[in-house]
Amino acid sequence: MLILLPPSESKTGRTRGRPVVAEHLSFPELAATRQAVAEAVAKVSAHPDAAVTLGVSPNLTAEIARNLVLHTAPAMAASRVYSGVLYDALDFATLDSAAKRRANRWLVVVSALYGAVRPTDAIAPYRLSMAVNLPGLGPLASAWKPELGPVLAQAAGRGLVVDCRSSTYAAAWTPQGDLAQRWVQVRVPGATHLAKHTRGLVARELCRVGRDVRRVPQLADVLRDAFSVTVHEPTRPGRPWIIDTTVRS
């Protein structure tokens, strides 16, 4: 199983520790693009109009400044760097040992800077969205798409692709061919805050239960103990299954 998560806008850092060791990150095939993106965002972030290019508030100067020290900033596990509603609901630190091992195999965060990382990958905090158009690279979703295709397809193997990404990050990779038949998007009726929270709970529940199912109806059965779910078949070839999910009250 491959469970795809978006990153969080907010990220936690620390003041001391070793920097990122590029060779230790998952998916080493992405190293060249990671380096190119890091260099491009550092150049942009050094300019006075960086906030405009990055699409963020001018008040976020401290977060933009993080992009200038990506190779020297203290790194932490991605499960600790990413914070916010979804990651609070996932609550990786409180999973038991078996669930953490499954999470380290199944969870992948799609990142504008790193492409794709697993929870235990030590990364630096940064400020960059997949929606950004970086000079020299263009729209990041388009830059990452050909790179992510082979590595994420290999990571999925013969299992399901459970997609908890937002539309911004979903643009960076679309399962193709036979894999598209095993692609399911987790959809949550209601406000964005609620959707993020529920997707975090879904990812946690799948790692906790630990059933590596291969069919979407089986996935729905796993989730029904904790959620109300409705399954929708693909509207046409190449489109995902949809699971509408709400937390049981």
C-alpha positions, -999 to +999 in steps of 0.1 A: +000+000+000+011+035-007-006+063+013+002+097-002+001+128+021+005+165+013+031+184+033+020+211+058+024+248+053+036+251+088+069+233+096+088+228+128+125+234+131+152+233+158+183+253+165+209+225+168+216+193+151+231+178+119+220+191+085+203+170+058+224+142+045+211+139+009+224+104+004+203+092+034+169+103+020+145+079+005+141+078-033+177+087-042+167+089-078+153+123-070+186+138-059+193+159-090+159+175-090+161+181-053+194+199-057+180+220-086+149+230-067+169+239-036+193+261-056+164+278-074+144+285-043+174+298-025+180+324-053+144+335-052+143+337-014+173+361-014+154+387-035+133+415-019+102+403-038+106+367-027+072+366-010+055+375-043+072+347-062+066+322-034+030+333-031+032+340+007+026+369+030+054+394+031+053+390+069+067+355+067+103+367+064+116+342+089+100+312+070+113+325+037+148+329+053+148+291+059+152+286+022+186+302+023+201+277+047+186+244+035+220+227+034+232+238+068+200+240+089+194+213+115+173+184+101+146+164+118+124+135+108+097+145+083+071+132+108+083+160+132+090+188+106+055+186+091+029+199+116-006+213+115-041+197+114-034+166+093-002+157+111-018+164+145-045+138+136-019+113+123+000+117+156+029+096+143+048+097+176+020+078+195+017+049+170+029+016+185+061+001+171+044-021+145+022+007+133+053+030+130+071+003+109+041+001+086+039+039+084+075+041+074+068+017+045+034+030+034+034+068+041+050+091+015+048+129+017+048+146-017+070+177-012+077+207-034+113+208-022+121+171-018+097+155-042+088+126-020+099+116+015+091+090+041+083+098+078+118+090+091+137+110+064+156+138+081+147+170+063+151+208+068+122+231+073+114+252+042+087+274+027+077+263-008+045+252-024+040+229-053+020+257-069+051+280-072+066+288-106+104+289-100+126+307-125+146+282-145+124+253-135+089+265-142+058+252-123+070+228-097+042+203-102+053+200-139+090+198-130+084+170-105+058+149-125+082+130-147+105+124-118+079+112-093+062+089-118+087+060-118+096+061-081+060+063-068+048+036-091+076+014-078+068+023-042+031+013-048+041-021-062+009-042-065-009-024-037-034+004-035-026+040-039-045+058-011-044+095-021-048+120+008-032+148-011-047+182-018-053+191-055-021+213-055+001+182-047-020+157-067-010+176-098+026+164-093+018+128-100-012+109-115-011+070-114-012+056-149-021+023-166-029-006-143-020+014-112-048+038-119-072+010-113-059+007-078-059+045-071-084+058-045-089+094-034-100+100+002-127+127-001-141+145+030-173+165+028-171+198+046-145+225+054-108+223+045-099+220+082-121+190+087-109+174+055-072+176+067-081+163+101-101+133+087-074+124+062-048+124+090-071+100+110-075+078+079-038+075+074-033+067+111-061+041+111-047+022+081-012+021+097-027+010+131-049-018+116-021-030+093-041-048+066-023-044+033-055-048+012-053-049-026-089-039-036-108-007-029-139-024-014-116-041+011-101-008+020-136+005+027-142-025+050-111-016+070-122+020+075-158+012+084-150+005+121-140+041+126-156+060+097-187+063+077-177+056+041-192+056+007-174+041-023-177+056-058-163+037-088-142+056-113-162+078-137-140+067-166-108+048-172-077+065-157-098+083-130-096+073-093-120+055-071-135+079-045-141+071-009-163+097+009-152+096+045-166+111+077-156+103+113-182+083+132-197+104+160 
